[in-house]
Amino acid sequence: MQMESCKPQSFFQDIRSRELNGFRVRKRPYSGVDSSGFSEVGAVAVEHNGFDTPPLAVSFCKTSKNFHILAVSDEDGYVSLFDSRRRHPYFASYQENAEKARLYEWVAHDNAVFDVCWIKDDTCILTASGDQSIKVWDAQEKKCTGMLMGHTGSVKSLCPHPSNPDLVVSGSRDGSFAIWDLRGGSRTRRGDIWIPSTAVVKGAHLSPRMKRVKRAKAASMSITSVLYLKDEVSIATAGAVDSVIKFWDTRNLKALVTQASPHSTSVAKERRLHGISSLSQDSNGVFISASCMDNRIYLYNVLNLEKGPINSFSGCRIESFYVKSTISPDAAHILSGSSDGSAYIWQVNKPLADPILLKSHEGEVTAVDWCSSELGKIATSSDDYSVRVWDMQSSCSSSSRSPSSIRRRGMAIPNMEPRNIFMHEEPSSSTKDSRSLCPPDEVADQLNSHNPITMPKISTPESQKQQFSLELDLQETFEKTPDAALKSPASVLNPPPSLKRKTIRDYFLASS
């Protein structure tokens, strides 16, 4: 009898069938912390072969069907995928939690991975490393499909184009930022696909004094964060040298378009210069937040950059460039790590109010992220070698809507009940999407366990549902005048036919 050829196991079969022989340690009690509506729903250790390693970046999947998958990169060059839906018994150690929640892991680089992001509907992952390279990974096969080479220093930050996943911008410790097109590249003798940059700007954040120095220190010219803005042609960059955010037009990179800073030029000369550790933008691209090493997070409106920050948030300690912050997708909250071991959350419309403190970590809280598809879910990472997932209860949701979120909400937010891994309608078993990042059997095990997954119900009261109509009460934030219409977020992201200007560059030039 002829035996069938044995095919290698798929990504999902391997997840289900692999044996876990992790390093056992003394059990560490799990303590759920409830702080002003936030509760810790899980904590996992970041360790490989029994050795702990500090996490450096965290990123939730971007699509609704995979939103619960969390990618974590670390100092040892690994990328790990965790299922954030997993609930863990209180008596389990973080290592045991990691064994149960980890979907897979692999060595992405032979050096630290400083940034990680999902692209192409969560089928691919980009990693930025201290080995001066960027790699493109097939998330299902864990296979490198491209190497982006050209930086001469550690790559610190990545950001994909808002609508074209083949375009990526990166920032490096060598002081440059580069733009890449993943559709290019050539195959090397080893079989690797090498992709060169399409454009590079060197010394993007060198001060005039530093430009006269032949050999400026790398730490004083490093690009710490980059953003591909929602107008699809503009890029924002920040560096370690000062608190200035620079804006560039990808169609003409010879000179920057404009810049923004919390201090005027004259005041900045008298002050000690503080670098920026991270930049973030909301889902509409109206607001940009910047974590500054003066222990403040500044919020800018892209239409009024010349006026400086519209708000600032204080209370956290930003004592290293590993401490990051990010604005929520709906621009209602800002989440930040801190060197004091806590995570901080502010309401954007209440900058002077005391922030919410999440205090479970035992070391500096570094990278943080919001889940874009599940309201109120966040992830925090720390030098205590752990990553924690938190859920915001519905009572903590802000009752007032932000200028950015108003434009998105044309209907009530649906209830978020426990479901299978797919957020859309479940197909038959014969046609199930094979590229999902968690096997259906894994979910079945969870639903049949003694500790079933329960998610907080986040719904809109009946009395408020009528308020979420397509009329969208914009009067709460913007005056309905012709002048205000020109300054509204919609005029940048979707300008009326009477205006030929389509990018923030045109608005900057028009206002000058």
Residue pairs with C-beta under 8 A, 6 or more apart in sequence:
9 17
10 140
10 434
11 104
11 140
11 141
11 142
12 434
12 436
12 438
12 439
13 439
14 104
15 103
15 104
15 438
15 439
15 442
16 439
16 441
16 442
20 99
22 50
22 95
22 96
22 98
22 99
23 47
23 49
23 50
23 51
23 95
24 95
25 93
25 95
26 93
27 91
27 92
27 93
27 96
28 93
28 94
29 90
29 91
30 43
30 88
30 89
30 90
30 91
30 92
30 94
30 97
31 40
31 90
31 360
32 39
32 40
32 41
32 90
33 39
33 40
33 358
33 359
33 360
35 356
35 357
35 358
35 359
36 356
36 396
37 356
37 392
37 393
37 395
37 396
38 345
38 356
38 358
38 378
38 390
38 391
38 392
38 393
38 396
39 390
39 391
39 393
40 358
40 360
40 388
40 389
40 390
41 84
41 87
41 389
41 390
41 391
42 84
42 86
42 87
42 88
42 97
42 101
42 388
42 389
43 88
43 94
43 97
43 360
43 386
43 387
43 388
43 389
44 82
44 94
44 97
44 98
44 101
44 102
44 386
44 387
44 388
45 52
45 93
45 94
45 95
45 97
45 98
45 385
45 386
46 52
46 53
46 54
46 55
46 72
46 74
46 80
46 98
46 381
46 385
46 386
46 387
47 53
47 95
47 98
47 385
48 76
48 78
48 105
51 76
52 385
53 74
53 75
53 76
53 78
53 385
54 74
54 75
54 366
54 382
54 383
54 385
55 72
55 73
55 74
55 75
55 366
55 367
55 381
55 382
55 385
55 386
55 387
56 73
56 74
56 75
56 112
56 113
56 114
56 115
56 322
56 366
56 367
56 381
57 71
57 72
57 73
57 113
57 114
57 115
57 116
57 367
57 381
58 70
58 71
58 72
58 73
58 116
58 367
58 368
58 369
58 379
58 380
58 381
58 387
59 70
59 71
59 116
59 117
59 118
59 369
60 67
60 68
60 69
60 70
60 71
60 84
60 369
60 370
60 371
60 372
60 373
60 377
60 379
61 67
61 68
61 69
61 70
61 71
61 118
61 122
61 373
61 437
62 118
62 121
62 122
62 372
62 373
63 121
63 122
63 373
64 373
64 423
64 424
65 421
65 422
65 423
65 424
65 433
65 436
66 122
66 421
66 436
66 437
66 438
67 371
67 372
67 373
67 374
67 423
68 83
68 84
68 85
68 371
68 374
68 421
68 438
69 81
69 82
69 83
69 84
69 103
69 122
69 437
69 438
70 81
70 82
70 83
70 84
70 369
70 379
70 387
70 389
71 79
71 80
71 81
71 116
71 118
71 125
72 79
72 80
72 81
72 82
72 116
72 381
72 387
73 79
73 80
73 108
73 113
73 114
73 115
73 116
73 127
74 80
74 112
74 113
75 112
76 107
76 112
77 107
77 108
77 109
77 110
77 111
77 112
77 113
77 129
78 105
78 106
78 107
78 108
78 113
79 105
79 106
79 108
79 113
79 116
79 125
79 127
79 137
80 102
80 104
80 105
81 102
81 103
81 104
81 105
81 139
81 437
82 98
82 101
82 102
82 103
82 387
83 101
83 102
83 103
83 438
83 442
84 101
84 371
84 377
84 379
84 389
85 446
85 453
85 455
86 97
86 100
86 101
86 446
86 453
87 451
87 452
87 453
87 454
88 96
88 97
88 100
88 101
89 451
94 386
103 437
103 438
103 442
104 142
106 142
108 127
108 129
108 135
108 137
108 144
109 127
109 129
109 130
109 131
109 133
109 135
110 131
111 129
111 130
111 131
111 154
112 129
112 130
112 154
113 127
113 128
113 129
113 130
114 128
114 129
114 130
114 154
114 155
114 156
114 157
115 126
115 127
115 128
115 155
115 156
115 157
115 158
116 125
116 126
116 127
116 128
116 158
117 125
117 126
117 158
117 159
117 160
118 124
118 125
118 126
118 139
119 125
119 126
119 160
119 165
119 168
120 165
122 139
122 437
123 138
123 139
123 140
123 435
124 136
124 137
124 138
124 139
124 145
124 165
125 136
125 137
125 139
126 134
126 135
126 136
126 137
126 158
126 160
126 168
127 134
127 135
127 137
128 134
128 155
128 156
128 157
128 158
128 170
129 135
129 154
129 155
130 154
130 155
131 154
132 149
132 151
132 152
132 153
132 154
132 155
132 172
133 147
133 148
133 149
133 151
133 155
134 147
134 148
134 151
134 155
134 158
134 168
134 170
134 180
135 144
135 146
135 147
135 148
136 144
136 145
136 146
136 147
136 148
136 182
136 195
137 143
137 144
137 145
138 144
138 145
139 437
140 435
140 437
144 192
145 193
146 182
146 185
146 193
146 194
146 195
147 192
147 193
147 194
147 195
148 168
148 170
148 180
148 195
148 197
149 194
149 195
149 196
150 178
150 196
150 197
150 200
151 170
151 172
151 174
151 176
151 178
152 172
152 174
153 172
153 173
153 174
153 175
153 218
153 222
154 172
154 173
155 170
155 171
155 172
155 173
156 171
156 172
156 173
156 222
156 223
156 224
156 225
157 170
157 171
157 223
157 224
157 225
157 226
157 278
158 168
158 169
158 170
158 226
159 168
159 169
159 170
159 226
159 227
159 228
160 167
160 168
160 228
161 167
161 168
161 169
161 228
161 232
162 228
162 229
162 230
162 232
162 285
163 232
164 232
165 182
166 181
166 182
166 183
167 179
167 180
167 181
167 182
167 228
168 179
168 180
168 182
168 228
169 177
169 178
169 179
169 180
169 226
169 227
169 228
169 235
170 177
170 178
170 180
170 226
171 177
171 223
171 224
171 225
171 226
171 237
172 178
172 222
172 223
173 218
173 219
173 222
173 223
174 202
174 218
174 221
174 222
175 202
175 203
175 204
175 205
175 206
175 216
175 218
175 221
175 222
175 223
175 239
176 200
176 201
176 202
176 203
176 204
176 223
177 200
177 201
177 204
177 223
177 226
177 235
177 237
178 197
178 199
178 200
178 201
179 197
179 198
179 199
179 200
179 235
179 250
180 195
180 197
180 198
181 195
181 198
182 195
184 195
184 196
184 198
185 193
185 194
185 195
185 196
186 193
186 194
187 193
187 194
188 194
199 250
199 253
201 248
201 253
203 211
203 221
204 223
204 237
204 239
204 246
204 248
205 221
205 222
205 223
205 237
205 238
205 239
205 240
205 241
205 242
205 244
205 246
206 216
206 221
206 241
207 241
207 242
210 216
210 220
210 221
210 241
219 240
220 240
220 241
221 239
221 240
221 241
222 239
222 240
222 241
222 321
223 237
223 238
223 239
224 238
224 239
224 240
224 275
224 276
224 277
224 278
224 321
225 237
225 238
225 276
225 277
225 278
225 279
226 235
226 236
226 237
226 238
226 279
227 235
227 236
227 237
227 279
227 280
227 281
227 288
228 234
228 235
229 235
229 236
229 247
229 281
229 285
229 302
229 504
230 281
230 284
230 285
230 493
231 285
231 492
231 493
231 502
231 503
231 504
232 503
233 249
233 250
233 251
233 503
233 505
234 247
234 248
234 249
234 250
234 257
234 503
234 504
234 505
235 247
235 248
235 250
236 245
236 246
236 247
236 248
236 279
236 281
236 288
237 245
237 246
237 248
237 279
238 244
238 245
238 246
238 275
238 276
238 278
238 279
238 290
239 275
239 276
240 275
240 276
240 321
241 273
241 275
242 261
242 268
242 273
242 274
242 275
243 261
243 262
243 263
243 268
243 273
243 274
243 275
243 276
243 290
243 292
243 293
243 294
243 298
244 259
244 260
244 261
245 259
245 260
245 261
245 276
245 279
245 288
245 290
245 300
246 256
246 258
246 259
247 256
247 257
247 258
247 259
247 260
247 305
247 504
247 505
247 508
248 256
248 257
249 257
249 503
249 505
257 504
257 505
257 508
257 509
258 305
258 306
258 508
259 305
260 300
260 305
260 306
260 308
260 309
261 268
261 308
262 292
262 296
262 298
262 308
262 309
262 312
263 271
263 308
264 308
274 292
274 293
274 294
275 292
275 293
275 321
276 290
276 291
276 292
276 293
277 291
277 292
277 293
277 318
277 320
277 321
277 322
277 323
277 324
277 325
278 290
278 291
278 324
278 325
278 326
279 288
279 289
279 290
279 291
280 288
280 289
280 325
280 326
280 327
281 287
281 288
281 289
281 327
282 327
282 328
282 329
282 330
282 331
282 402
282 404
282 405
283 329
283 330
283 331
283 372
283 404
283 408
284 331
284 404
284 407
284 408
284 489
284 493
285 302
285 489
285 492
285 493
286 301
286 302
286 303
286 331
286 403
286 404
286 489
286 492
286 493
287 299
287 300
287 301
287 302
287 327
287 331
287 348
287 404
288 299
288 300
288 302
288 327
289 297
289 298
289 299
289 300
289 325
289 326
289 327
289 334
290 297
290 298
290 300
290 309
291 297
291 318
291 323
291 324
291 325
291 336
292 298
292 318
293 318
293 319
293 321
294 318
295 314
295 316
295 317
295 318
296 312
296 313
296 314
296 318
297 312
297 313
297 314
297 316
297 325
297 334
297 336
297 346
298 309
298 311
298 312
298 313
299 309
299 310
299 311
299 312
299 313
299 327
299 334
299 348
299 351
300 308
300 309
300 310
301 307
301 310
302 492
302 504
303 487
303 488
303 489
303 491
303 492
303 504
303 507
304 310
304 487
305 508
306 511
311 348
311 351
312 351
313 334
313 336
313 344
313 346
313 351
313 355
315 344
315 346
315 354
315 355
316 323
316 325
316 336
316 337
316 338
316 339
316 340
316 342
316 344
316 355
317 323
317 338
317 339
317 340
318 336
318 338
318 339
319 339
319 364
320 339
320 364
320 366
322 337
322 364
322 366
322 367
322 383
323 336
323 337
323 338
323 339
323 364
323 365
323 366
324 336
324 337
324 366
324 367
324 368
325 334
325 335
325 336
325 337
325 368
326 334
326 335
326 336
326 368
326 369
326 370
327 333
327 334
327 335
327 348
328 334
328 335
328 370
329 370
329 372
330 402
330 404
330 405
330 408
331 348
331 402
331 403
331 404
331 405
332 347
332 348
332 349
332 398
332 401
332 402
332 405
333 345
333 346
333 347
333 348
333 398
334 345
334 346
334 348
335 343
335 344
335 345
335 368
335 370
335 378
335 380
336 343
336 344
336 345
336 368
337 343
337 344
337 364
337 365
337 366
337 367
337 368
337 380
337 381
337 382
338 344
338 364
338 365
339 364
339 365
340 364
341 359
341 361
341 362
341 363
341 364
341 365
341 382
341 384
342 357
342 358
342 359
342 361
342 365
343 357
343 358
343 361
343 365
343 368
343 378
343 380
344 355
344 356
344 357
344 358
345 355
345 356
345 358
345 378
346 353
346 355
346 356
347 353
347 398
348 402
349 398
349 400
349 402
356 396
358 380
358 388
358 390
360 388
361 380
361 382
361 384
361 386
361 388
362 382
362 384
363 382
363 383
363 384
363 385
364 382
364 383
365 380
365 381
365 382
366 381
366 382
366 383
367 380
367 381
368 378
368 379
368 380
368 381
369 378
369 379
370 377
370 378
371 377
371 378
371 379
373 423
374 416
374 455
375 392
375 397
375 413
375 416
375 458
376 391
376 392
376 393
376 394
376 396
376 397
376 456
376 458
377 389
377 390
377 391
377 392
378 389
378 390
378 392
379 387
379 388
379 389
379 390
380 387
380 388
380 390
381 387
381 388
382 388
391 455
391 456
392 456
393 456
394 456
394 457
394 458
394 459
397 458
400 476
401 409
401 476
401 477
402 477
403 477
403 478
403 489
404 489
406 472
406 473
406 474
406 476
406 477
407 472
407 474
407 489
407 490
409 468
409 472
410 468
410 469
410 470
410 472
411 468
412 459
412 460
412 464
412 465
412 468
413 458
413 459
413 460
414 459
415 457
415 458
415 459
416 455
416 456
416 457
416 458
417 455
417 457
418 447
418 452
418 453
418 454
418 455
420 426
420 440
420 443
421 436
421 437
421 438
421 440
421 442
421 443
422 433
422 436
426 432
427 433
429 440
432 440
446 452
446 453
447 453
460 468
467 473
474 480
474 488
478 484
478 487
478 488
485 491
485 496
486 499
491 499
492 503
492 504
492 507
495 501
495 502
500 506
501 507
501 510
